[in-house]
Amino acid sequence: MFIEIWKQLGGKERSLVTLNNLRIFLFAIMGIFIEPNLNRNDQKLSPIPESFGMLNEHGDLFLGLDDVP
């Protein structure tokens, strides 16, 4: 399960998972949507392969409302 979470949070692509991304992910599991302080429209977002959400160029995780059921 840990390996799957690692992949979901972009660890495979970036070789790390930030504490902030883990926090966003754990809140999402609890059904709580966290809007990042960063403006989504100003970011260069790319999807995480075989995952949900998107990462910006700095590795910050962005989830949409549809990603948090």
N, CA, C and O atoms as CSV, one atom per row, in Angstrom:
chain,resi,resn,atom,element,x,y,z
A,1,MET,N,N,0.820,-1.182,0.000
A,1,MET,CA,C,0.000,0.000,0.000
A,1,MET,C,C,0.875,1.262,0.000
A,1,MET,O,O,0.556,2.244,-0.670
A,2,PHE,N,N,1.960,1.227,0.743
A,2,PHE,CA,C,2.863,2.379,0.795
A,2,PHE,C,C,3.420,2.710,-0.589
A,2,PHE,O,O,3.524,3.882,-0.951
A,3,ILE,N,N,3.776,1.692,-1.359
A,3,ILE,CA,C,4.319,1.920,-2.704
A,3,ILE,C,C,3.273,2.581,-3.592
A,3,ILE,O,O,3.607,3.464,-4.381
A,4,GLU,N,N,2.016,2.169,-3.476
A,4,GLU,CA,C,0.948,2.781,-4.264
A,4,GLU,C,C,0.753,4.246,-3.876
A,4,GLU,O,O,0.579,5.095,-4.750
A,5,ILE,N,N,0.781,4.549,-2.590
A,5,ILE,CA,C,0.655,5.937,-2.142
A,5,ILE,C,C,1.837,6.755,-2.650
A,5,ILE,O,O,1.661,7.894,-3.084
A,6,TRP,N,N,3.027,6.192,-2.601
A,6,TRP,CA,C,4.231,6.846,-3.115
A,6,TRP,C,C,4.042,7.237,-4.580
A,6,TRP,O,O,4.359,8.360,-4.971
A,7,LYS,N,N,3.530,6.321,-5.380
A,7,LYS,CA,C,3.290,6.595,-6.800
A,7,LYS,C,C,2.202,7.649,-6.971
A,7,LYS,O,O,2.343,8.558,-7.790
A,8,GLN,N,N,1.117,7.534,-6.204
A,8,GLN,CA,C,-0.006,8.464,-6.314
A,8,GLN,C,C,0.412,9.900,-6.005
A,8,GLN,O,O,-0.148,10.841,-6.566
A,9,LEU,N,N,1.372,10.071,-5.136
A,9,LEU,CA,C,1.823,11.402,-4.732
A,9,LEU,C,C,2.996,11.915,-5.563
A,9,LEU,O,O,3.592,12.937,-5.223
A,10,GLY,N,N,3.333,11.217,-6.647
A,10,GLY,CA,C,4.381,11.680,-7.539
A,10,GLY,C,C,5.785,11.298,-7.108
A,10,GLY,O,O,6.756,11.813,-7.664
A,11,GLY,N,N,5.919,10.411,-6.136
A,11,GLY,CA,C,7.239,10.007,-5.655
A,11,GLY,C,C,8.072,9.319,-6.724
A,11,GLY,O,O,9.294,9.467,-6.760
A,12,LYS,N,N,7.414,8.573,-7.588
A,12,LYS,CA,C,8.134,7.857,-8.643
A,12,LYS,C,C,8.790,8.835,-9.623
A,12,LYS,O,O,9.920,8.614,-10.058
A,13,GLU,N,N,8.085,9.908,-9.968
A,13,GLU,CA,C,8.608,10.889,-10.920
A,13,GLU,C,C,9.640,11.821,-10.296
A,13,GLU,O,O,10.617,12.187,-10.950
A,14,ARG,N,N,9.437,12.211,-9.034
A,14,ARG,CA,C,10.282,13.222,-8.403
A,14,ARG,C,C,11.249,12.661,-7.371
A,14,ARG,O,O,12.086,13.399,-6.851
A,15,SER,N,N,11.153,11.369,-7.063
A,15,SER,CA,C,11.999,10.689,-6.078
A,15,SER,C,C,11.828,11.253,-4.668
A,15,SER,O,O,12.714,11.113,-3.825
A,16,LEU,N,N,10.687,11.887,-4.420
A,16,LEU,CA,C,10.367,12.375,-3.086
A,16,LEU,C,C,8.884,12.685,-3.014
A,16,LEU,O,O,8.220,12.869,-4.035
A,17,VAL,N,N,8.380,12.737,-1.804
A,17,VAL,CA,C,7.010,13.171,-1.547
A,17,VAL,C,C,7.091,14.246,-0.481
A,17,VAL,O,O,7.650,14.029,0.594
A,18,THR,N,N,6.527,15.409,-0.786
A,18,THR,CA,C,6.601,16.500,0.188
A,18,THR,C,C,5.584,16.300,1.299
A,18,THR,O,O,4.568,15.630,1.116
A,19,LEU,N,N,5.866,16.882,2.437
A,19,LEU,CA,C,4.964,16.815,3.581
A,19,LEU,C,C,3.619,17.458,3.239
A,19,LEU,O,O,2.570,16.968,3.657
A,20,ASN,N,N,3.649,18.545,2.485
A,20,ASN,CA,C,2.411,19.215,2.083
A,20,ASN,C,C,1.561,18.310,1.193
A,20,ASN,O,O,0.343,18.252,1.363
A,21,ASN,N,N,2.183,17.605,0.251
A,21,ASN,CA,C,1.430,16.697,-0.617
A,21,ASN,C,C,0.822,15.555,0.194
A,21,ASN,O,O,-0.308,15.141,-0.066
A,22,LEU,N,N,1.558,15.052,1.162
A,22,LEU,CA,C,1.037,14.000,2.024
A,22,LEU,C,C,-0.155,14.515,2.833
A,22,LEU,O,O,-1.146,13.805,3.005
A,23,ARG,N,N,-0.060,15.728,3.321
A,23,ARG,CA,C,-1.158,16.353,4.080
A,23,ARG,C,C,-2.400,16.478,3.204
A,23,ARG,O,O,-3.497,16.128,3.641
A,24,ILE,N,N,-2.249,16.967,1.983
A,24,ILE,CA,C,-3.383,17.111,1.064
A,24,ILE,C,C,-4.008,15.750,0.794
A,24,ILE,O,O,-5.232,15.614,0.778
A,25,PHE,N,N,-3.165,14.742,0.583
A,25,PHE,CA,C,-3.636,13.382,0.309
A,25,PHE,C,C,-4.409,12.812,1.493
A,25,PHE,O,O,-5.480,12.233,1.310
A,26,LEU,N,N,-3.882,12.970,2.700
A,26,LEU,CA,C,-4.556,12.432,3.892
A,26,LEU,C,C,-5.889,13.129,4.149
A,26,LEU,O,O,-6.859,12.488,4.552
A,27,PHE,N,N,-5.938,14.439,3.917
A,27,PHE,CA,C,-7.211,15.136,4.045
A,27,PHE,C,C,-8.204,14.636,3.002
A,27,PHE,O,O,-9.393,14.499,3.290
A,28,ALA,N,N,-7.720,14.361,1.789
A,28,ALA,CA,C,-8.597,13.845,0.738
A,28,ALA,C,C,-9.185,12.495,1.139
A,28,ALA,O,O,-10.357,12.225,0.873
A,29,ILE,N,N,-8.382,11.649,1.776
A,29,ILE,CA,C,-8.885,10.361,2.255
A,29,ILE,C,C,-10.019,10.574,3.259
A,29,ILE,O,O,-10.983,9.809,3.288
A,30,MET,N,N,-9.898,11.603,4.069
A,30,MET,CA,C,-10.932,11.915,5.053
A,30,MET,C,C,-12.127,12.628,4.420
A,30,MET,O,O,-13.112,12.907,5.104
A,31,GLY,N,N,-12.050,12.928,3.110
A,31,GLY,CA,C,-13.153,13.594,2.418
A,31,GLY,C,C,-13.127,15.098,2.538
A,31,GLY,O,O,-14.139,15.758,2.303
A,32,ILE,N,N,-11.967,15.660,2.905
A,32,ILE,CA,C,-11.833,17.107,3.074
A,32,ILE,C,C,-11.035,17.654,1.896
A,32,ILE,O,O,-9.923,17.202,1.625
A,33,PHE,N,N,-11.613,18.628,1.200
A,33,PHE,CA,C,-10.937,19.246,0.055
A,33,PHE,C,C,-10.142,20.450,0.531
A,33,PHE,O,O,-10.690,21.344,1.176
A,34,ILE,N,N,-8.857,20.477,0.217
A,34,ILE,CA,C,-7.969,21.582,0.580
A,34,ILE,C,C,-7.596,22.328,-0.700
A,34,ILE,O,O,-7.031,21.743,-1.624
A,35,GLU,N,N,-7.911,23.603,-0.749
A,35,GLU,CA,C,-7.527,24.442,-1.887
A,35,GLU,C,C,-6.155,25.025,-1.594
A,35,GLU,O,O,-5.991,25.727,-0.596
A,36,PRO,N,N,-5.152,24.751,-2.449
A,36,PRO,CA,C,-3.806,25.292,-2.190
A,36,PRO,C,C,-3.791,26.817,-2.234
A,36,PRO,O,O,-4.648,27.437,-2.864
A,37,ASN,N,N,-2.820,27.407,-1.567
A,37,ASN,CA,C,-2.664,28.860,-1.589
A,37,ASN,C,C,-2.220,29.356,-2.957
A,37,ASN,O,O,-2.362,30.539,-3.268
A,38,LEU,N,N,-1.687,28.460,-3.773
A,38,LEU,CA,C,-1.226,28.829,-5.101
A,38,LEU,C,C,-2.406,28.877,-6.059
A,38,LEU,O,O,-3.291,28.023,-6.005
A,39,ASN,N,N,-2.418,29.874,-6.936
A,39,ASN,CA,C,-3.478,29.994,-7.927
A,39,ASN,C,C,-3.304,28.912,-8.980
A,39,ASN,O,O,-2.277,28.862,-9.658
A,40,ARG,N,N,-4.289,28.056,-9.119
A,40,ARG,CA,C,-4.232,26.930,-10.060
A,40,ARG,C,C,-4.009,27.397,-11.493
A,40,ARG,O,O,-3.315,26.729,-12.259
A,41,ASN,N,N,-4.592,28.539,-11.863
A,41,ASN,CA,C,-4.478,29.042,-13.239
A,41,ASN,C,C,-3.084,29.547,-13.575
A,41,ASN,O,O,-2.719,29.613,-14.749
A,42,ASP,N,N,-2.301,29.905,-12.568
A,42,ASP,CA,C,-0.945,30.411,-12.797
A,42,ASP,C,C,0.100,29.295,-12.824
A,42,ASP,O,O,1.287,29.573,-12.998
A,43,GLN,N,N,-0.316,28.047,-12.657
A,43,GLN,CA,C,0.610,26.925,-12.555
A,43,GLN,C,C,0.728,26.178,-13.884
A,43,GLN,O,O,-0.222,26.118,-14.664
A,44,LYS,N,N,1.887,25.622,-14.121
A,44,LYS,CA,C,2.088,24.713,-15.242
A,44,LYS,C,C,1.873,23.307,-14.701
A,44,LYS,O,O,2.805,22.671,-14.208
A,45,LEU,N,N,0.633,22.826,-14.797
A,45,LEU,CA,C,0.262,21.550,-14.205
A,45,LEU,C,C,0.412,20.410,-15.205
A,45,LEU,O,O,0.112,20.550,-16.390
A,46,SER,N,N,0.881,19.288,-14.695
A,46,SER,CA,C,0.968,18.082,-15.520
A,46,SER,C,C,0.371,16.923,-14.732
A,46,SER,O,O,0.562,16.819,-13.520
A,47,PRO,N,N,-0.361,16.044,-15.439
A,47,PRO,CA,C,-0.984,14.920,-14.731
A,47,PRO,C,C,0.056,13.938,-14.216
A,47,PRO,O,O,1.144,13.818,-14.780
A,48,ILE,N,N,-0.280,13.247,-13.153
A,48,ILE,CA,C,0.568,12.191,-12.613
A,48,ILE,C,C,0.174,10.905,-13.326
A,48,ILE,O,O,-0.985,10.498,-13.248
A,49,PRO,N,N,1.113,10.248,-14.023
A,49,PRO,CA,C,0.755,9.024,-14.757
A,49,PRO,C,C,0.109,7.972,-13.849
A,49,PRO,O,O,0.580,7.712,-12.742
A,50,GLU,N,N,-0.968,7.380,-14.339
A,50,GLU,CA,C,-1.691,6.323,-13.621
A,50,GLU,C,C,-2.126,6.767,-12.230
A,50,GLU,O,O,-2.082,5.982,-11.283
A,51,SER,N,N,-2.543,8.014,-12.105
A,51,SER,CA,C,-2.927,8.545,-10.809
A,51,SER,C,C,-4.035,9.569,-10.980
A,51,SER,O,O,-4.624,9.691,-12.054
A,52,PHE,N,N,-4.310,10.294,-9.927
A,52,PHE,CA,C,-5.283,11.375,-9.933
A,52,PHE,C,C,-4.541,12.641,-9.574
A,52,PHE,O,O,-3.397,12.587,-9.124
A,53,GLY,N,N,-5.180,13.776,-9.769
A,53,GLY,CA,C,-4.549,15.039,-9.430
A,53,GLY,C,C,-3.460,15.419,-10.422
A,53,GLY,O,O,-3.206,14.720,-11.403
A,54,MET,N,N,-2.824,16.554,-10.131
A,54,MET,CA,C,-1.768,17.065,-10.995
A,54,MET,C,C,-0.658,17.655,-10.134
A,54,MET,O,O,-0.876,18.040,-8.986
A,55,LEU,N,N,0.531,17.717,-10.715
A,55,LEU,CA,C,1.683,18.334,-10.047
A,55,LEU,C,C,2.106,19.564,-10.834
A,55,LEU,O,O,2.052,19.569,-12.063
A,56,ASN,N,N,2.532,20.618,-10.120
A,56,ASN,CA,C,3.126,21.750,-10.818
A,56,ASN,C,C,4.620,21.494,-10.988
A,56,ASN,O,O,5.112,20.433,-10.604
A,57,GLU,N,N,5.337,22.444,-11.553
A,57,GLU,CA,C,6.760,22.247,-11.845
A,57,GLU,C,C,7.616,22.092,-10.592
A,57,GLU,O,O,8.752,21.625,-10.672
A,58,HIS,N,N,7.076,22.480,-9.433
A,58,HIS,CA,C,7.805,22.354,-8.167
A,58,HIS,C,C,7.415,21.101,-7.392
A,58,HIS,O,O,7.950,20.838,-6.315
A,59,GLY,N,N,6.475,20.323,-7.948
A,59,GLY,CA,C,6.057,19.089,-7.301
A,59,GLY,C,C,4.907,19.233,-6.324
A,59,GLY,O,O,4.624,18.314,-5.556
A,60,ASP,N,N,4.234,20.396,-6.347
A,60,ASP,CA,C,3.087,20.610,-5.456
A,60,ASP,C,C,1.865,19.887,-6.027
A,60,ASP,O,O,1.567,20.009,-7.215
A,61,LEU,N,N,1.165,19.140,-5.183
A,61,LEU,CA,C,-0.010,18.387,-5.592
A,61,LEU,C,C,-1.237,19.268,-5.651
A,61,LEU,O,O,-1.510,20.032,-4.725
A,62,PHE,N,N,-1.974,19.160,-6.739
A,62,PHE,CA,C,-3.235,19.873,-6.910
A,62,PHE,C,C,-4.318,18.824,-7.167
A,62,PHE,O,O,-4.225,18.032,-8.105
A,63,LEU,N,N,-5.337,18.834,-6.323
A,63,LEU,CA,C,-6.496,17.963,-6.497
A,63,LEU,C,C,-7.694,18.829,-6.851
A,63,LEU,O,O,-7.784,19.986,-6.440
A,64,GLY,N,N,-8.605,18.258,-7.612
A,64,GLY,CA,C,-9.854,18.940,-7.905
A,64,GLY,C,C,-10.952,18.391,-7.009
A,64,GLY,O,O,-10.756,17.389,-6.320
A,65,LEU,N,N,-12.090,19.035,-7.017
A,65,LEU,CA,C,-13.217,18.563,-6.219
A,65,LEU,C,C,-13.624,17.147,-6.615
A,65,LEU,O,O,-14.055,16.366,-5.766
A,66,ASP,N,N,-13.491,16.809,-7.901
A,66,ASP,CA,C,-13.864,15.474,-8.359
A,66,ASP,C,C,-12.863,14.401,-7.905
A,66,ASP,O,O,-13.183,13.212,-7.929
A,67,ASP,N,N,-11.656,14.809,-7.491
A,67,ASP,CA,C,-10.657,13.868,-6.980
A,67,ASP,C,C,-10.910,13.494,-5.519
A,67,ASP,O,O,-10.368,12.507,-5.021
A,68,VAL,N,N,-11.740,14.295,-4.834
A,68,VAL,CA,C,-12.020,14.074,-3.412
A,68,VAL,C,C,-13.510,13.754,-3.275
A,68,VAL,O,O,-14.334,14.658,-3.139
A,69,PRO,N,N,-13.852,12.461,-3.313
A,69,PRO,CA,C,-15.284,12.097,-3.230
A,69,PRO,C,C,-15.859,12.342,-1.845
A,69,PRO,O,O,-17.042,12.089,-1.614
